[in-house]
Amino acid sequence: MPDTVRAATAADAADIARIYNEGIADRIATFETELRTAEGMSRTIAERASRYPTVVVERDGRVVAWAGASEYRSRECYAGIAEFSVYVDRAARGTGAGTAAMRGLITACESRGFWKLVSRVFPENSASRRLLASLGFREVGVYERHAKLDGVWKDVVIVEKRIGQAV
């Protein structure tokens, strides 16, 4: 059965939290160290839903990946730019779930009038960098010593993709 990509709902919050927590524990995708709860993720989805989409990828009735957009900057001139995150269940990594999630998020963001998606990726996260490059994201630079994770300075690679009217 093919993957299904759809808008996330409150019912997906536990799966989204579970997958995000794997990314937090693995220490390769986020500076976050505090594990997420289903309740917290449900609130986040609900708070962002009117403007910023979150999508999930279902495989065999189970959520295996998600991608979400959030505010880039509060200034009106940046209203068409969104930051994004994408996370894949450990067991589904390398199977196309992340690609499906990002394609779904790009489509959802375009339909809401966004013209650019941006994010930051740890340099050593080669799987995410390959995924994003395959979807046309370009690496535009490196923020050196951007923040600390477990007391260690980490660099991040800045990525962007023009979408919608900016293509």
N, CA, C and O of each residue as an XYZ file, in Angstrom:
668
protein
N       0.843     -1.176      0.000
C       0.000      0.000      0.000
C       0.892      1.244      0.000
O       1.841      1.310      0.781
N       0.607      2.235     -0.861
C       1.453      3.431     -0.932
C       1.302      4.296      0.314
O       0.317      4.212      1.047
N       2.314      5.127      0.522
C       2.254      6.079      1.629
C       1.129      7.071      1.394
O       0.816      7.413      0.254
N       0.527      7.527      2.478
C      -0.478      8.580      2.430
C       0.099      9.803      3.116
O       0.563      9.720      4.254
N       0.072     10.936      2.436
C       0.513     12.198      3.020
C      -0.729     13.038      3.234
O      -1.529     13.226      2.317
N      -0.889     13.545      4.456
C      -2.082     14.324      4.775
C      -1.765     15.336      5.865
O      -0.733     15.264      6.531
N      -2.678     16.274      6.022
C      -2.541     17.264      7.089
C      -2.602     16.569      8.445
O      -3.409     15.662      8.651
N      -1.760     16.991      9.347
C      -1.758     16.437     10.697
C      -2.994     16.911     11.451
O      -3.505     18.007     11.218
N      -3.457     16.067     12.352
C      -4.571     16.409     13.237
C      -4.124     16.178     14.677
O      -3.046     15.638     14.924
N      -4.953     16.587     15.610
C      -4.659     16.372     17.028
C      -4.464     14.888     17.322
O      -3.696     14.531     18.216
N      -5.146     14.028     16.585
C      -5.020     12.583     16.794
C      -3.613     12.071     16.459
O      -3.238     10.977     16.883
N      -2.834     12.851     15.705
C      -1.471     12.461     15.328
C      -0.417     12.927     16.334
O       0.757     12.584     16.198
N      -0.816     13.692     17.324
C       0.144     14.339     18.219
C       1.063     13.347     18.923
O       2.257     13.614     19.059
N       0.543     12.219     19.369
C       1.392     11.241     20.065
C       2.453     10.671     19.125
O       3.606     10.502     19.522
N       2.071     10.374     17.881
C       3.040      9.861     16.911
C       4.076     10.918     16.551
O       5.264     10.620     16.434
N       3.619     12.152     16.376
C       4.554     13.238     16.064
C       5.543     13.417     17.210
O       6.743     13.563     16.975
N       5.052     13.405     18.444
C       5.934     13.533     19.609
C       6.921     12.370     19.668
O       8.107     12.579     19.928
N       6.447     11.155     19.431
C       7.312      9.966     19.462
C       8.452     10.099     18.449
O       9.613      9.846     18.771
N       8.110     10.493     17.234
C       9.122     10.626     16.182
C      10.075     11.773     16.494
O      11.286     11.640     16.317
N       9.540     12.891     16.953
C      10.388     14.034     17.316
C      11.334     13.636     18.447
O      12.509     14.001     18.429
N      10.832     12.895     19.425
C      11.664     12.478     20.550
C      12.795     11.564     20.117
O      13.867     11.589     20.721
N      12.583     10.753     19.080
C      13.685      9.959     18.538
C      14.771     10.881     17.993
O      15.959     10.647     18.214
N      14.359     11.932     17.279
C      15.320     12.897     16.757
C      16.061     13.625     17.865
O      17.262     13.873     17.752
N      15.357     13.968     18.929
C      16.002     14.615     20.076
C      17.024     13.661     20.694
O      18.154     14.062     20.970
N      16.639     12.415     20.911
C      17.525     11.434     21.543
C      18.749     11.138     20.680
O      19.839     10.920     21.209
N      18.581     11.128     19.369
C      19.689     10.805     18.468
C      20.734     11.912     18.375
O      21.870     11.666     17.971
N      20.353     13.117     18.746
C      21.270     14.270     18.770
C      21.879     14.590     17.401
O      23.017     15.054     17.329
N      21.135     14.347     16.315
C      21.655     14.666     14.983
C      20.778     15.643     14.213
O      21.110     16.011     13.086
N      19.653     16.073     14.807
C      18.716     16.867     14.013
C      18.201     18.119     14.697
O      17.533     18.922     14.047
N      18.478     18.325     15.973
C      17.913     19.468     16.668
C      18.761     19.822     17.885
O      19.434     18.969     18.464
N      18.716     21.090     18.256
C      19.344     21.529     19.494
C      18.455     21.227     20.694
O      18.912     21.294     21.835
N      17.208     20.899     20.451
C      16.278     20.615     21.537
C      16.753     19.404     22.338
O      17.282     18.447     21.773
N      16.563     19.451     23.640
C      16.930     18.332     24.502
C      15.758     17.880     25.372
O      15.808     16.802     25.964
N      14.725     18.678     25.453
C      13.560     18.340     26.266
C      12.562     17.547     25.420
O      12.115     18.007     24.370
N      12.224     16.347     25.900
C      11.306     15.501     25.150
C       9.924     16.143     25.058
O       9.495     16.863     25.959
N       9.247     15.870     23.962
C       7.919     16.422     23.704
C       6.843     15.470     24.208
O       7.053     14.260     24.305
N       5.689     16.042     24.525
C       4.535     15.245     24.934
C       3.468     15.345     23.853
O       3.472     16.272     23.043
N       2.561     14.386     23.852
C       1.443     14.435     22.911
C       0.626     15.696     23.132
O       0.199     16.332     22.168
N       0.401     16.065     24.382
C      -0.386     17.264     24.683
C       0.285     18.520     24.147
O      -0.373     19.389     23.577
N       1.586     18.610     24.330
C       2.316     19.765     23.824
C       2.299     19.844     22.313
O       2.127     20.920     21.742
N       2.477     18.707     21.666
C       2.456     18.696     20.204
C       1.058     19.015     19.686
O       0.918     19.686     18.663
N       0.033     18.548     20.369
C      -1.342     18.853     19.972
C      -1.589     20.354     20.030
O      -2.205     20.921     19.127
N      -1.108     20.997     21.091
C      -1.243     22.464     21.217
C      -0.496     23.174     20.090
O      -1.018     24.115     19.492
N       0.719     22.725     19.802
C       1.526     23.353     18.749
C       0.826     23.240     17.400
O       0.734     24.222     16.664
N       0.334     22.054     17.075
C      -0.371     21.862     15.807
C      -1.572     22.791     15.727
O      -1.790     23.442     14.706
N      -2.353     22.854     16.806
C      -3.568     23.680     16.824
C      -3.235     25.166     16.711
O      -3.919     25.900     15.997
N      -2.195     25.613     17.406
C      -1.819     27.028     17.387
C      -1.340     27.475     16.012
O      -1.581     28.614     15.612
N      -0.671     26.598     15.294
C      -0.094     26.950     13.993
C      -1.031     26.666     12.826
O      -0.837     27.205     11.737
N      -2.031     25.838     13.034
C      -2.822     25.269     11.935
C      -3.404     26.296     10.976
O      -3.473     26.030      9.776
N      -3.823     27.457     11.462
C      -4.468     28.422     10.570
C      -3.488     29.012      9.557
O      -3.907     29.456      8.488
N      -2.207     29.026      9.869
C      -1.227     29.623      8.961
C      -0.134     28.650      8.518
O       0.252     28.634      7.349
N       0.355     27.851      9.443
C       1.526     27.015      9.173
C       1.149     25.537      9.170
O       0.716     25.009     10.194
N       1.308     24.866      8.034
C       0.892     23.468      7.944
C       1.857     22.496      8.631
O       3.058     22.745      8.738
N       1.300     21.412      9.078
C       2.048     20.231      9.512
C       1.433     19.055      8.768
O       0.212     18.903      8.727
N       2.288     18.224      8.181
C       1.804     17.052      7.452
C       2.416     15.802      8.067
O       3.485     15.846      8.676
N       1.714     14.688      7.893
C       2.226     13.394      8.329
C       2.224     12.439      7.150
O       1.476     12.607      6.187
N       3.079     11.433      7.252
C       3.127     10.349      6.274
C       2.683      9.085      7.003
O       3.275      8.677      8.002
N       1.635      8.487      6.479
C       1.135      7.221      7.015
C       1.568      6.084      6.100
O       1.499      6.183      4.875
N       2.010      5.018      6.722
C       2.384      3.809      6.003
C       1.769      2.630      6.752
O       2.037      2.422      7.935
N       0.957      1.876      6.057
C       0.278      0.729      6.685
C      -0.457      1.140      7.959
O      -0.439      0.423      8.960
N      -1.108      2.312      7.904
C      -1.911      2.780      9.030
C      -1.137      3.378     10.181
O      -1.714      3.652     11.234
N       0.164      3.590     10.008
C       1.012      4.113     11.082
C       1.737      5.364     10.597
O       2.236      5.393      9.472
N       1.800      6.397     11.434
C       2.541      7.612     11.094
C       4.028      7.305     11.203
O       4.514      6.883     12.252
N       4.759      7.527     10.075
C       6.188      7.214     10.040
C       7.062      8.450      9.804
O       8.287      8.366      9.884
N       6.445      9.581      9.516
C       7.216     10.806      9.304
C       6.283     11.995      9.430
O       5.067     11.875      9.284
N       6.876     13.142      9.704
C       6.105     14.381      9.709
C       7.019     15.540      9.319
O       8.239     15.483      9.473
N       6.393     16.575      8.816
C       7.103     17.817      8.497
C       6.184     18.966      8.861
O       4.973     18.893      8.655
N       6.758     20.015      9.395
C       5.945     21.152      9.803
C       6.627     22.466      9.512
O       7.854     22.561      9.470
N       5.805     23.476      9.314
C       6.301     24.832      9.072
C       5.987     25.695     10.295
O       5.063     25.416     11.060
N       6.772     26.733     10.449
C       6.553     27.686     11.534
C       7.039     29.062     11.079
O       7.629     29.211     10.009
N       6.779     30.042     11.905
C       7.148     31.418     11.572
C       8.662     31.560     11.435
O       9.428     31.037     12.245
N       9.072     32.279     10.392
C      10.490     32.580     10.191
C      10.873     33.821     10.986
O      11.793     33.778     11.802
N      10.183     34.908     10.755
C      10.377     36.169     11.480
C       9.011     36.847     11.586
O       8.122     36.581     10.777
N       8.846     37.702     12.558
C       7.547     38.336     12.780
C       7.299     39.555     11.884
O       6.155     39.993     11.758
N       8.333     40.106     11.266
C       8.149     41.279     10.413
C       7.309     40.933      9.191
O       7.483     39.865      8.604
N       6.410     41.813      8.807
C       5.480     41.578      7.698
C       6.195     41.259      6.391
O       5.692     40.461      5.599
N       7.345     41.855      6.149
C       8.048     41.613      4.883
C       8.475     40.157      4.728
O       8.752     39.713      3.614
N       8.533     39.412      5.825
C       8.924     38.004      5.782
C       7.735     37.051      5.879
O       7.924     35.856      6.104
N       6.520     37.559      5.715
C       5.310     36.749      5.905
C       5.237     35.551      4.959
O       4.548     34.578      5.267
N       5.916     35.591      3.836
C       5.878     34.493      2.878
C       6.996     33.479      3.039
O       7.156     32.585      2.207
N       7.763     33.616      4.096
C       8.862     32.694      4.376
C       8.494     31.876      5.606
O       8.016     32.423      6.600
N       8.712     30.579      5.540
C       8.458     29.718      6.695
C       9.692     28.883      6.993
O      10.404     28.453      6.086
N       9.931     28.661      8.277
C      10.934     27.681      8.685
C      10.276     26.325      8.660
O       9.058     26.219      8.805
N      11.065     25.288      8.480
C      10.483     23.946      8.474
C      11.344     22.985      9.265
O      12.531     23.210      9.501
N      10.689     21.898      9.667
C      11.342     20.755     10.296
C      10.791     19.503      9.644
O       9.645     19.478      9.195
N      11.603     18.475      9.594
C      11.153     17.173      9.097
C      11.818     16.095      9.941
O      13.021     16.137     10.195
N      11.019     15.140     10.364
C      11.507     14.044     11.200
C      10.906     12.733     10.711
O       9.746     12.681     10.302
N      11.713     11.673     10.760
C      11.293     10.360     10.276
C      11.535      9.325     11.376
O      12.582      9.316     12.024
N      10.563      8.472     11.568
C      10.682      7.342     12.495
C      11.965      6.585     12.177
O      12.275      6.354     11.008
N      12.709      6.198     13.204
C      13.976      5.500     12.982
C      13.832      4.321     12.017
O      14.667      4.128     11.133
N      12.778      3.546     12.191
C      12.594      2.346     11.369
C      12.256      2.669      9.920
O      12.371      1.805      9.051
N      11.838      3.909      9.652
C      11.444      4.289      8.286
C      12.479      5.167      7.594
O      12.268      5.579      6.454
N      13.580      5.458      8.253
C      14.604      6.305      7.629
C      15.194      5.615      6.417
O      15.462      4.414      6.434
N      15.393      6.392      5.366
C      15.966      5.851      4.135
C      14.973      5.138      3.243
O      15.369      4.489      2.274
N      13.673      5.246      3.554
C      12.656      4.541      2.770
C      11.771      5.471      1.950
O      10.800      5.017      1.345
N      12.087      6.759      1.919
C      11.288      7.714      1.154
C      10.252      8.462      1.968
O       9.578      9.349      1.444
N      10.114      8.123      3.237
C       9.111      8.789      4.078
C       9.427     10.273      4.256
O       8.520     11.104      4.235
N      10.699     10.612      4.431
C      11.080     12.018      4.592
C      10.824     12.813      3.321
O      10.375     13.958      3.372
N      11.111     12.199      2.185
C      10.839     12.850      0.899
C       9.345     13.104      0.741
O       8.935     14.188      0.325
N       8.536     12.108      1.074
C       7.078     12.270      0.971
C       6.587     13.376      1.894
O       5.732     14.173      1.508
N       7.122     13.429      3.116
C       6.715     14.471      4.065
C       7.075     15.850      3.542
O       6.266     16.775      3.612
N       8.283     15.991      3.021
C       8.706     17.300      2.520
C       7.927     17.707      1.276
O       7.568     18.875      1.129
N       7.664     16.773      0.390
C       6.848     17.116     -0.786
C       5.464     17.588     -0.346
O       4.935     18.564     -0.879
N       4.885     16.895      0.622
C       3.581     17.301      1.141
C       3.623     18.670      1.789
O       2.707     19.475      1.618
N       4.694     18.934      2.539
C       4.808     20.237      3.193
C       5.000     21.342      2.161
O       4.392     22.406      2.277
N       5.827     21.107      1.165
C       6.045     22.117      0.120
C       4.724     22.462     -0.554
O       4.406     23.638     -0.735
N       3.956     21.446     -0.923
C       2.661     21.677     -1.566
C       1.725     22.459     -0.650
O       1.066     23.401     -1.090
N       1.667     22.071      0.620
C       0.796     22.764      1.570
C       1.231     24.212      1.762
O       0.384     25.099      1.872
N       2.522     24.461      1.804
C       3.022     25.828      1.972
C       2.748     26.672      0.726
O       2.365     27.837      0.840
N       2.938     26.099     -0.447
C       2.628     26.826     -1.678
C       1.157     27.211     -1.716
O       0.817     28.326     -2.112
N       0.289     26.305     -1.309
C      -1.152     26.598     -1.357
C      -1.545     27.685     -0.368
O      -2.615     28.280     -0.491
N      -0.693     27.945      0.606
C      -0.963     29.004      1.581
C      -0.219     30.293      1.252
O      -0.217     31.234      2.046
N       0.409     30.335      0.088
C       1.038     31.567     -0.373
C       2.476     31.780      0.047
O       3.019     32.862     -0.177
N       3.108     30.795      0.645
C       4.522     30.960      1.000
C       5.380     30.946     -0.254
O       5.053     30.273     -1.232
N       6.477     31.691     -0.223
C       7.375     31.728     -1.373
C       8.771     31.187     -1.069
O       9.602     31.074     -1.970
N       9.031     30.854      0.188
C      10.347     30.288      0.518
C      10.245     29.473      1.794
O       9.524     29.825      2.728
N      10.999     28.357      1.810
C      11.172     27.553      3.010
C      12.644     27.586      3.390
O      13.517     27.503      2.527
N      12.917     27.709      4.681
C      14.293     27.752      5.178
C      14.428     26.858      6.405
O      13.457     26.574      7.106
N      15.653     26.428      6.639
C      15.948     25.678      7.858
C      17.450     25.662      8.065
O      18.214     26.258      7.306
N      17.844     24.969      9.104
C      19.245     24.767      9.421
C      19.434     23.279      9.721
O      18.591     22.651     10.362
N      20.552     22.727      9.250
C      20.819     21.297      9.375
C      22.226     21.123      9.926
O      23.149     21.822      9.509
N      22.393     20.197     10.857
C      23.743     19.906     11.340
C      24.586     19.392     10.175
O      24.108     18.568      9.395
N      25.830     19.858     10.037
C      26.669     19.429      8.909
C      26.815     17.913      8.810
O      26.890     17.373      7.706
N      26.855     17.227      9.937
C      27.044     15.775      9.925
C      25.764     14.995      9.604
O      25.805     13.774      9.453
N      24.633     15.693      9.500
C      23.371     15.021      9.182
C      23.265     14.862      7.663
O      22.462     15.520      7.003
N      24.097     13.971      7.138
C      24.200     13.808      5.689
C      22.904     13.294      5.072
O      22.601     13.630      3.927
N      22.136     12.493      5.796
C      20.871     11.994      5.244
C      19.905     13.148      4.984
O      19.284     13.204      3.922
N      19.772     14.056      5.928
C      18.886     15.214      5.721
C      19.404     16.116      4.617
O      18.626     16.635      3.817
N      20.705     16.304      4.572
C      21.270     17.166      3.532
C      21.034     16.570      2.146
O      20.723     17.305      1.208
N      21.177     15.252      2.001
C      20.903     14.597      0.709
C      19.424     14.719      0.360
O      19.076     15.038     -0.777
N      18.557     14.467      1.331
C      17.116     14.573      1.103
C      16.762     15.963      0.595
O      16.082     16.103     -0.421
N      17.214     16.972      1.288
C      16.858     18.345      0.909
C      17.454     18.715     -0.446
O      16.785     19.370     -1.245
N      18.684     18.318     -0.722
C      19.285     18.596     -2.026
C      18.478     17.929     -3.142
O      18.309     18.506     -4.216
N      17.981     16.715     -2.889
C      17.217     16.013     -3.915
C      15.899     16.719     -4.234
O      15.317     16.501     -5.296
N      15.436     17.555     -3.323
C      14.188     18.294     -3.520
C      14.431     19.737     -3.970
O      13.497     20.536     -4.032
N      15.683     20.065     -4.283
C      15.991     21.387     -4.811
C      16.347     22.430     -3.783
O      16.464     23.607     -4.125
N      16.525     22.040     -2.528
C      17.006     23.000     -1.526
C      18.473     23.266     -1.797
O      19.221     22.366     -2.180
N      18.876     24.508     -1.594
C      20.287     24.825     -1.761
C      20.886     25.207     -0.419
O      20.229     25.806      0.433
N      22.130     24.851     -0.260
C      22.867     25.222      0.946
C      23.478     26.585      0.701
O      24.236     26.774     -0.250
N      23.145     27.536      1.564
C      23.560     28.914      1.317
C      24.661     29.397      2.248
O      25.146     30.520      2.109
N      25.050     28.572      3.177
C      26.113     28.972      4.076
C      26.097     28.162      5.356
O      25.307     27.234      5.530
N      27.001     28.550      6.247
C      27.118     27.865      7.530
C      27.112     28.915      8.633
O      27.857     29.894      8.587
N      26.263     28.692      9.616
C      26.359     29.454     10.856
C      27.325     28.683     11.745
O      27.028     27.570     12.181
N      28.483     29.281     12.011
C      29.481     28.620     12.844
C      29.143     28.819     14.313
O      28.697     29.887     14.732
N      29.370     27.753     15.089
C      29.133     27.812     16.529
C      27.771     28.467     16.808
O      27.670     29.423     17.577
N      26.752     27.938     16.174
C      25.410     28.521     16.219
C      24.782     28.403     17.608
O      24.147     29.339     18.093
N      24.966     27.251     18.236
C      24.445     27.027     19.586
C      25.159     25.810     20.153
O      25.897     25.114     19.455
N      24.917     25.573     21.439
C      25.519     24.405     22.077
C      24.489     23.302     22.231
O      23.320     23.551     22.527
N      24.947     22.089     22.024
C      24.155     20.892     22.284
C      24.968     20.046     23.251
O      26.093     19.648     22.946
N      24.407     19.779     24.393
C      25.106     19.029     25.442
C      26.457     19.664     25.763
O      27.444     18.967     25.999
N      26.485     20.996     25.768
C      27.684     21.734     26.138
C      28.723     21.880     25.039
O      29.798     22.431     25.276
N      28.418     21.394     23.840
C      29.379     21.446     22.727
C      28.843     22.366     21.638
O      27.693     22.239     21.217
N      29.688     23.299     21.182
C      29.295     24.182     20.090
C      29.036     23.368     18.827
O      29.765     22.425     18.520
N      27.994     23.743     18.105
C      27.653     23.064     16.860
C      27.448     24.106     15.767
O      26.868     25.168     15.998
N      27.936     23.779     14.573
C      27.646     24.572     13.381
C      26.337     24.072     12.776
O      25.887     22.967     13.076
N      25.733     24.893     11.924
C      24.561     24.467     11.158
C      24.692     24.971      9.728
O      25.211     26.060      9.480
N      24.211     24.155      8.794
C      24.164     24.518      7.382
C      22.797     25.147      7.121
O      21.769     24.572      7.480
N      22.784     26.310      6.505
C      21.541     27.017      6.192
C      21.047     26.523      4.839
O      21.804     26.478      3.870
N      19.766     26.151      4.782
C      19.185     25.693      3.518
C      17.945     26.518      3.184
O      17.249     27.019      4.068
N      17.691     26.644      1.878
C      16.499     27.365      1.426
C      15.996     26.779      0.123
O      16.743     26.169     -0.642
N      14.704     26.981     -0.108
C      14.092     26.615     -1.390
C      13.013     27.635     -1.688
O      12.139     27.898     -0.861
N      13.086     28.210     -2.888
C      12.014     29.080     -3.353
C      10.870     28.212     -3.845
O      11.088     27.212     -4.530
N       9.669     28.592     -3.499
C       8.484     27.831     -3.885
C       7.412     28.804     -4.381
O       7.582     30.021     -4.300
N       6.333     28.270     -4.882
C       5.194     29.106     -5.265
C       5.572     30.188     -6.237
O       6.224     29.927     -7.248
N       5.163     31.410     -5.936
C       5.366     32.545     -6.838
C       6.825     32.955     -7.005
O       7.139     33.710     -7.926
N       7.730     32.481     -6.141
C       9.141     32.876     -6.219
C       9.968     31.955     -7.106
O      11.170     32.170     -7.269
N       9.340     30.932     -7.682
C      10.109     29.979     -8.510
C      10.450     30.609     -9.839
O      11.091     29.975    -10.677
